[in-house]
Amino acid sequence: MSIRYVYSLSSEPRIIVQQAIRSVRTLLTTTKPDPANVNLFFTPPVHDDDVEVFEELGVTVRVKEPDFPGGFRTRLGDSRAEYAEKWKLTKIDAETVVFLDCDTVILDDLTDVVAGDFEFKARPLDANDPERWRAVFDRHGESYRPWYPNTGFLVFKNRTHERIKDRWERYIRAEIPYYVEGYTKEQFALALATVDCDFEPMTPREHVMEWLDETRIDGYLYHLADGDISVRQEVLNAIDGSLPAPVQDAFKSRFRGHYDAISKK
């Protein structure tokens, strides 16, 4: 089975690049894809030294102009960098495409999550305003679903990413009177674009969400919360000896100050 892994990022803000390096290292360690099958779409601003770092890891770097200029602004700091144009994954020529957010740590072999008979897989999140969310589907004449997919970890099989390409783009450009910040519109548009796909929901073990106070390390993908968070003592207690060294390092870098203090006791 032909699988391509996809990230999307800019060189600003710097935290995104740092997170992406960590995520790619853990993907290569746990899932062991051919590095050339890991694709990074860079949109401006792009720093040459960032490209060199990823090229040294052997992954495929594609420097591209934004497809939706100004459409996805980051909420991290004051940067005006484009934020994660995930729609770019539709340009990958492969049977199966897996999209990963930069702020993820890969804990186990993702091919286990890819296995199965489905077209589209993601972790669904319930809409926090069901009435307004239903109105979005009514507005565009689509069958209602009471949830939207978190786009931090997506799996498309049987070239489904190519089949929904035009629909997803159309809804990204359309009015969706539900989202608040630009970066969220892409996932709401994806909910509309995939209503006729054979969907399989990811479990909390497959996609661990830190901001929901999920701290398990027996999962497949650990999705970090933004900004400073409280110490996840149960994570720290389980780090040593239970995960491959690069994954241990990823967690240690996440909780560096707390980890150093604890390890000296």
N, C-alpha and C positions, 0 to 999 in steps of 0.2 A: 504494500500500500504506500502510495506516494504522499508523504506528509510534509508540509511546509509550515514553519513557525514564523510568526510575524510580530514585529514591534513597530511602533511609530513614535517619534520623538523629535525634539529640537535641542540645540545646545544650550538654550536658556529656557527656564532657570536651571542652574547647575545641578540641582538635586535630581532632576529627571535623568540626566546622564549617569550620575552615580548610582541611581537605582537600577537603571538598565544594565549597567555592567554587572551588578550583583545578580540580577535576574538571569541574564544570559549565562553567567558562570554556573549557576545552580542548575539551569536547564541542561547544559552540556554534561554536567556531572551525573545527574539523576536519570535523564531520559536518553542521553547519548545519541542524539541525532547527528548526522553528518553536518558539521558546522556550516557548510555551504547551503544547507537547507534552512538555515535560520536567517530571515530577512529583516533588515532594519531600514525603515523608511525615515530618512532625515529630511525635515523641512526647515527652511531658514528661520533663525540664524544657525549656521552650521560651522563649527570650528574644526579646522583640519586635524588638530591633535585628537579630537574626539573620534573622528573617522578612523584615524590610525590605530587607536586603542581597539576598536572593534575588529578592524581588519587583522590585527595581530591574533585575535581569537579565532580567526578563520571564517567569520560569518560574512554574509553578503550584505553590503551596504549600498543603498540606493538613495542618492541625494535628489530630491524632487521639490518642485515648487508646490505651494499649497493648492489643493483643488477647491477649497472653500475659504478664500482669503478673508480673515477677520471673523470667520464663523465659529471658531472654537478657541476661545481665549482661556488661558490657564487661570486658575484661582490661586495658584501658588505664588505669593509675593506680588510684586508690581510689574513683573515681566509682561511684555506684550507678545511673547512667543506664541506660535500656534500650538494648540494642545491636541496631541494624539488624534490625527486624522485617520481613524480606524477604517474608514471607507476604502483606503488604499489597499486593504487586503483583497479587495475584489479584483485587483490587477494581477494576482499571483496565478500562474499556470500550474495547477495541481489538482488532484482529485480531492484532497483533504487539506484544509487550512485551519491552523490553530492560532488565534490571536491572543497575545499576552500583554497586559499592562506592564509598564516599566517597574511599578512599585509592587512587584510580586517576588516571592521566593519559592522556587520549585523544590518540593520536598521528596517527591517520589516520581516514578516513571509515568509520564503523562499519556503514554500509549494505552495504559489501562483505561483512562477516561475516554479516549477516542474510540475504543472498541465498542461495538454494538451496532444495532440496525436503526439508524436515524439519519436525518438530514442536518439538523441544527440542534446544538446543545449549549446551554448556558444556565447560570443560576438565576431563577426568577425571583423578583422582589415585588411584593404587593404594592400597588399604587396607594399613596397616602391620601389621595383625594379621589375616591372611586367615581363620584359623580362627574367631576371634570375630566377624569381619564376616559370614562365612557363617551363623553362628548367628543373627544379627539377621534375615536373610531367612527362615531356617527358622522362626524364632519367629513371624513374621507371615505365613507362607504365600506369600511372594513369590518369583518367579524370581530366582535369584542373579545378581549382577553383581559382578565383583571390584574395582570402583572406586566412588568417589563423586564427585559434581560439585563443583568449587570454585564457591561461589555468589557470588564477587566480580564475575562477568560472566556473565549468563544471557540466553538468547534463547528466547522462546516464540512460536510461530507458530500460525496457524489456531485462535486462541482456546484453545490448549492450557492456558494458565495458568488459565482458568476451569474447564476440564474436570477438572483435578487439584486444584482448590481444597479440596474436602472431604477428599480422601485425604491431602493434605499436612497439613492441620490435624489430622486424626486421628493421623497419625504423630508430629507435633510433640508432641501431648498424651500419646502412648503411651510406654511404657518402651522405650528403646533402649540396651541395656547395652553401649555401645561408646564413647560420647563421654566426654570428661573435663571440659571447660568448657562452660557453658551455651550460649555463642555458637556452638558447633560443631553442636549438635543439629539445627538447622534444615536444614543441608545433608545430614546423614545421613537425616533424614526425607524430604528431597526425592529422594534416591536411591531410596527405597522407593516414593514416590508416582509416579515416572515410569518404572517398569519396563516399562510397555506402550506408551510413547511412541516414535515414530520419532526416534531419537537420532542426532545428528551431533557427533562430538567436535571441540572447538576445537583448533587447533594452537598450539604455543608461539609462533608469530608473531602469531596472533590475540589471545592472552592471555599476555603476558609476565609471568612471576612473579619478582620481584626476589629473594625469599627462597630461590629455587632457583639463585641466581647467574646468572640470565638477565638480561643487561644490554643487549640489542639495542634500538636505537631505530628500526629499520625495521619495527616491529610496529604493531599497531592499538591495543592497550590495554596500558599499562605499569602493573602492579599493584605498589605499593610495599610494602616490608617494614616491619614495626613497629620502632619505636625507632631508635637510632643504628646506622648501618651503615658499613662501610668505604667509602672513596671509590671510585666507579665511574669510573675514569679514562677508559675507552672511551666512556662516556656523555658525560662532560664534553668530551672532545675533539671530539665530533660535534655539540654543541649549536649553536654559532654558525652562522647562515646556512643550516642544513639543516631547520629546523622553523619553523612560524609563530610570530610573536613571543609570543603568549600561552602557547604550549607551551614555548618557550624559557624564559619567565619561570617557568613551573611547575617546570622542572628546576632553574633557578637558585635558586629558593626552597627546593627540597629539599636542595641541596648548598651553601647560601649561603656558609658560611665557607670551604669548600674552593674554591668557584668564585671568590670575591673574591681569595683568595690567588693562584690560578693566573692570573687575568685581569690581575693587576698585574705579572706577570713579563714 
